[in-house]
């Protein structure tokens, strides 16, 4: 699966069903090529302009399931 495939999916918390946004960034350890964590953020126009965004960082271990349209995570 490519990063672009993951970026198109909505990130949803298993705990409360809250939509956390989409993957906007990935932190990778360069020497080992290991993914440290993903960054999800809601894609709302006004949040980007006024800097009032809510970032959520999560690791591969936090991913419960990857579906066609959503990625379920447990934080």
DSSP file (Angstrom, degrees, kcal/mol; ACC not computed):
  #  RESIDUE AA STRUCTURE BP1 BP2  ACC     N-H-->O    O-->H-N    N-H-->O    O-->H-N    TCO  KAPPA ALPHA  PHI   PSI    X-CA   Y-CA   Z-CA
    1    1 A X              0   0    0      0, 0.0     2,-0.2     0, 0.0     3,-0.0   0.000 360.0 360.0 360.0 136.3    0.0    0.0    0.0
    2    2 A X     >  -     0   0    0      1,-0.1     4,-1.6     4,-0.0     3,-0.5  -0.509 360.0-116.7 -88.9 158.0    1.3    3.5   -0.9
    3    3 A X  H  > S+     0   0    0      1,-0.2     4,-2.5     2,-0.2     5,-0.2   0.872 116.3  59.5 -59.7 -37.9    1.3    6.5    1.3
    4    4 A X  H  > S+     0   0    0      1,-0.2     4,-0.9     2,-0.2    -1,-0.2   0.846 102.5  53.0 -61.9 -33.3   -1.1    8.2   -1.2
    5    5 A X  H  4 S+     0   0    0     -3,-0.5     3,-0.4     1,-0.2     4,-0.3   0.909 111.0  46.3 -66.1 -41.8   -3.6    5.4   -0.6
    6    6 A X  H >< S+     0   0    0     -4,-1.6     3,-1.5     1,-0.2    17,-0.4   0.869 106.2  59.5 -68.1 -36.8   -3.4    6.0    3.2
    7    7 A X  H 3< S+     0   0    0     -4,-2.5    -1,-0.2     1,-0.3    -2,-0.2   0.745  98.9  58.2 -65.8 -23.3   -3.7    9.8    2.8
    8    8 A X  T 3< S+     0   0    0     -4,-0.9     2,-0.3    -3,-0.4    -1,-0.3   0.586  92.1  88.7 -82.6  -8.9   -7.1    9.4    1.0
    9    9 A X  S <  S-     0   0    0     -3,-1.5    14,-0.5    -4,-0.3     2,-0.3  -0.684  80.0-118.9 -95.4 143.9   -8.6    7.6    4.0
   10   10 A X  E     -a   70   0A   0     59,-2.3    61,-2.7    -2,-0.3     2,-0.5  -0.582  24.1-133.0 -75.4 136.7  -10.4    9.2    7.0
   11   11 A X  E     -aB  71  21A   0     10,-3.5     9,-3.3    -2,-0.3    10,-0.8  -0.835  28.5-176.0 -93.9 126.0   -8.7    8.6   10.4
   12   12 A X  E     -aB  72  19A   0     59,-2.6    61,-2.6    -2,-0.5     2,-0.4  -0.979  24.2-126.0-128.4 135.0  -11.3    7.5   13.0
   13   13 A X  E  >  -a   73   0A   0      5,-2.5     4,-1.8    -2,-0.4    61,-0.2  -0.635   8.8-153.5 -78.2 130.4  -10.7    6.9   16.7
   14   14 A X  T  4 S+     0   0    0     59,-3.0    60,-0.2    -2,-0.4    -1,-0.1   0.836  90.7  61.9 -69.5 -33.2  -12.0    3.5   17.9
   15   15 A X  T  4 S+     0   0    0     58,-0.4    -1,-0.2     1,-0.2    59,-0.1   0.901 128.6   0.7 -62.9 -45.2  -12.5    4.8   21.4
   16   16 A X  T  4 S-     0   0    0      2,-0.1    -1,-0.2     0, 0.0    -2,-0.2   0.403  91.3-115.6-129.2   0.9  -15.1    7.5   20.7
   17   17 A X     <  +     0   0    0     -4,-1.8     2,-0.2     1,-0.2    -3,-0.1   0.584  59.6 156.8  75.2   9.1  -15.7    7.4   16.9
   18   18 A X        -     0   0    0     -5,-0.1    -5,-2.5     1,-0.1     2,-0.5  -0.475  45.0-124.8 -73.3 135.6  -14.3   10.8   16.4
   19   19 A X  E     -B   12   0A   0     -7,-0.2    -7,-0.2    -2,-0.2     3,-0.1  -0.706  25.4-175.4 -80.0 123.7  -13.0   11.7   13.0
   20   20 A X  E     -     0   0A   0     -9,-3.3     2,-0.3    -2,-0.5    -8,-0.2   0.485  38.3-115.4-101.9  -5.8   -9.4   12.9   13.3
   21   21 A X  E     -B   11   0A   0    -10,-0.8   -10,-3.5    19,-0.1    -1,-0.3  -0.839  43.0 -48.6 114.0-148.3   -8.8   13.9    9.7
   22   22 A X  E     -D   41   0B   0     19,-2.0    19,-2.4    -2,-0.3     2,-0.3  -0.868  58.8 -88.1-127.6 159.3   -6.4   12.6    7.1
   23   23 A X  E     +D   40   0B   0    -14,-0.5    17,-0.3   -17,-0.4     3,-0.1  -0.551  45.6 166.6 -69.5 126.0   -2.7   11.7    7.1
   24   24 A X  E     +     0   0B   0     15,-3.2     2,-0.3    -2,-0.3    16,-0.2   0.546  61.0  14.1-115.9 -15.2   -0.7   14.8    6.2
   25   25 A X  E     -D   39   0B   0     14,-1.5    14,-2.7     2,-0.0     2,-0.4  -0.990  55.0-151.9-157.4 159.5    2.8   13.8    7.1
   26   26 A X  E     -D   38   0B   0     -2,-0.3     2,-0.6    12,-0.2    12,-0.2  -0.999  12.7-145.0-137.1 134.1    5.0   10.8    8.0
   27   27 A X  E     -D   37   0B   0     10,-3.0     9,-2.7    -2,-0.4    10,-1.2  -0.896  24.0-173.8-101.0 122.2    8.1   10.8   10.2
   28   28 A X  E     -D   35   0B   0     -2,-0.6     2,-0.7     7,-0.3     7,-0.2  -0.944  28.4-128.2-121.3 135.2   10.7    8.3    9.0
   29   29 A X  E  >> -D   34   0B   0      5,-3.4     4,-2.1    -2,-0.4     5,-0.8  -0.738  25.1-153.6 -78.1 115.9   13.9    7.2   10.6
   30   30 A X  T  45S+     0   0    0     -2,-0.7    -1,-0.2     1,-0.2     5,-0.0   0.885  84.0  51.7 -65.7 -44.1   16.3    7.7    7.7
   31   31 A X  T  45S+     0   0    0      1,-0.2    -1,-0.2    -3,-0.1    -2,-0.0   0.899 125.3  24.8 -64.1 -41.5   19.1    5.2    8.6
   32   32 A X  T  45S-     0   0    0      2,-0.1    -1,-0.2    -3,-0.1    -2,-0.2   0.589  97.7-127.9 -99.9 -12.5   16.7    2.2    9.1
   33   33 A X  T  <5 +     0   0    0     -4,-2.1     2,-0.3     1,-0.2    -3,-0.2   0.743  56.3 151.7  71.4  23.1   13.8    3.3    6.9
   34   34 A X  E   < -D   29   0B   0     -5,-0.8    -5,-3.4     1,-0.0     2,-0.6  -0.699  49.2-123.9 -91.9 136.2   11.4    2.8    9.8
   35   35 A X  E     -D   28   0B   0     -2,-0.3    25,-0.3    -7,-0.2    -7,-0.3  -0.696  24.7-175.2 -78.4 118.7    8.2    4.8   10.1
   36   36 A X  E     -     0   0B   0     -9,-2.7     2,-0.3    -2,-0.6    24,-0.2   0.933  61.0 -31.0 -78.0 -50.5    8.2    6.4   13.5
   37   37 A X  E     -D   27   0B   0    -10,-1.2   -10,-3.0    22,-0.1    -1,-0.3  -0.988  50.9-122.3-164.1 161.6    4.7    7.9   13.4
   38   38 A X  E     -DE  26  58B   0     20,-3.5    20,-2.0    -2,-0.3     2,-0.5  -0.773  20.8-141.8-103.9 153.7    2.0    9.4   11.1
   39   39 A X  E     -DE  25  57B   0    -14,-2.7   -15,-3.2    -2,-0.3   -14,-1.5  -0.981  16.5-169.7-118.9 123.0    0.5   12.8   11.5
   40   40 A X  E     +DE  23  56B   0     16,-3.1    16,-2.5    -2,-0.5     2,-0.3  -0.874   8.8 172.4-110.5 145.5   -3.2   13.3   10.9
   41   41 A X  E     -DE  22  55B   0    -19,-2.4   -19,-2.0    -2,-0.4     2,-0.2  -0.993  36.3-107.0-150.8 144.3   -4.9   16.6   10.7
   42   42 A X        -     0   0    0     12,-0.6     2,-1.4    -2,-0.3    12,-0.1  -0.532  28.6-134.2 -72.8 138.0   -8.4   17.8    9.8
   43   43 A X        +     0   0    0     -2,-0.2     2,-0.5     4,-0.1    -1,-0.1  -0.576  48.7 146.3 -94.6  73.2   -8.5   19.5    6.4
   44   44 A X     >  -     0   0    0     -2,-1.4     4,-1.7     1,-0.1     5,-0.2  -0.937  47.3-139.1-113.0 132.8  -10.5   22.5    7.2
   45   45 A X  H  > S+     0   0    0     -2,-0.5     4,-1.8     1,-0.2     3,-0.2   0.903 100.4  45.5 -56.1 -50.5   -9.8   25.7    5.3
   46   46 A X  H  > S+     0   0    0      1,-0.2     4,-2.4     2,-0.2     6,-0.3   0.823 108.2  57.0 -69.4 -31.2  -10.2   28.1    8.3
   47   47 A X  H  >>S+     0   0    0      1,-0.2     5,-0.9     2,-0.2     4,-0.6   0.883 108.8  47.2 -66.5 -36.4   -8.1   25.9   10.6
   48   48 A X  H  <5S+     0   0    0     -4,-1.7    -2,-0.2    -3,-0.2     3,-0.2   0.894 114.0  47.1 -70.8 -39.3   -5.2   26.1    8.2
   49   49 A X  H  <5S+     0   0    0     -4,-1.8    -2,-0.2     1,-0.2    -1,-0.2   0.935 119.1  37.3 -68.2 -47.1   -5.5   29.8    7.7
   50   50 A X  H  <5S-     0   0    0     -4,-2.4    -1,-0.2    -5,-0.1    -2,-0.2   0.421 105.7-122.2 -90.9   1.7   -5.8   30.8   11.4
   51   51 A X  T  <5S+     0   0    0     -4,-0.6     2,-0.5    -3,-0.2    -3,-0.2   0.697  71.1 130.7  70.8  19.4   -3.3   28.1   12.6
   52   52 A X      < +     0   0    0     -5,-0.9     2,-0.2    -6,-0.3    -1,-0.1  -0.339  33.0 145.5 -99.5  51.2   -5.9   26.5   15.0
   53   53 A X        -     0   0    0     -2,-0.5     2,-0.6    -6,-0.2   -10,-0.1  -0.548  44.4-140.8 -92.5 155.4   -5.2   23.0   13.8
   54   54 A X        -     0   0    0     -2,-0.2   -12,-0.6   -12,-0.1     2,-0.3  -0.920  19.4-164.4-117.1 105.9   -5.4   19.9   15.8
   55   55 A X  E     -E   41   0B   0     -2,-0.6     2,-0.4   -14,-0.1   -14,-0.2  -0.645   2.9-162.7 -87.6 144.3   -2.6   17.4   14.9
   56   56 A X  E     -E   40   0B   0    -16,-2.5   -16,-3.1    -2,-0.3     2,-0.4  -0.995   3.4-159.4-127.0 125.3   -2.8   13.8   16.0
   57   57 A X  E     +E   39   0B   0     -2,-0.4     2,-0.3   -18,-0.2   -18,-0.2  -0.876  19.2 165.8-103.7 135.9    0.4   11.7   16.0
   58   58 A X  E     -E   38   0B   0    -20,-2.0   -20,-3.5    -2,-0.4     2,-0.2  -0.993  24.3-135.5-148.1 153.3    0.0    7.9   15.9
   59   59 A X    >   -     0   0    0     -2,-0.3     3,-0.9   -22,-0.2     4,-0.5  -0.452  35.9-100.5-100.6 174.3    2.2    4.9   15.2
   60   60 A X  G >  S+     0   0    0    -25,-0.3     3,-1.2     1,-0.2    -1,-0.1   0.849 122.4  62.5 -61.6 -34.2    1.6    1.7   13.2
   61   61 A X  G 3  S+     0   0    0      1,-0.3    -1,-0.2    12,-0.0    13,-0.1   0.767  96.7  59.1 -63.6 -25.0    1.0    0.0   16.5
   62   62 A X  G <  S+     0   0    0     -3,-0.9    12,-2.8    11,-0.1     2,-0.5   0.662  81.7 101.8 -76.9 -16.8   -2.0    2.3   17.1
   63   63 A X  E <   +C   73   0A   0     -3,-1.2    10,-0.3    -4,-0.5     3,-0.1  -0.571  43.4 176.5 -76.0 121.2   -3.7    1.1   13.8
   64   64 A X  E     -     0   0A   0      8,-3.0     2,-0.3    -2,-0.5     9,-0.2   0.863  66.1 -10.8 -87.7 -44.3   -6.5   -1.3   14.6
   65   65 A X  E     -C   72   0A   0      7,-1.5     7,-2.9     2,-0.0     2,-0.6  -0.986  51.4-144.4-159.1 145.5   -7.8   -1.8   11.0
   66   66 A X  E     +C   71   0A   0     -2,-0.3     5,-0.2     5,-0.2     2,-0.1  -0.967  29.3 177.1-114.2 117.8   -7.5   -0.3    7.6
   67   67 A X        -     0   0    0      3,-3.2   -58,-0.0    -2,-0.6    -2,-0.0  -0.330  46.7 -86.4-105.7-169.9  -10.7   -0.4    5.5
   68   68 A X  S    S+     0   0    0      1,-0.1     3,-0.1    -2,-0.1    -1,-0.0   0.893 123.2  11.1 -65.6 -40.6  -11.6    0.9    2.1
   69   69 A X  S    S+     0   0    0      1,-0.1   -59,-2.3   -60,-0.1     2,-0.3   0.602 125.9  42.5-115.4 -17.3  -12.5    4.4    3.3
   70   70 A X  E     -a   10   0A   0    -61,-0.3    -3,-3.2   -59,-0.0     2,-0.5  -0.911  55.6-144.9-135.1 158.1  -11.2    4.7    6.9
   71   71 A X  E     -aC  11  66A   0    -61,-2.7   -59,-2.6    -2,-0.3     2,-0.5  -0.992  23.1-148.6-117.9 120.0   -8.3    3.8    9.1
   72   72 A X  E     -aC  12  65A   0     -7,-2.9    -8,-3.0    -2,-0.5    -7,-1.5  -0.784  20.1-176.5 -91.8 127.0   -9.4    2.9   12.7
   73   73 A X  E     -aC  13  63A   0    -61,-2.6   -59,-3.0    -2,-0.5     2,-0.5  -0.911  21.0-149.0-124.7 152.5   -6.9    3.8   15.4
   74   74 A X              0   0    0    -12,-2.8   -61,-0.1    -2,-0.3    -2,-0.0  -0.973 360.0 360.0-119.2 115.8   -6.7    3.3   19.1
   75   75 A X              0   0    0     -2,-0.5    -1,-0.1   -17,-0.1   -12,-0.0   0.414 360.0 360.0-100.3 360.0   -4.9    6.0   21.0
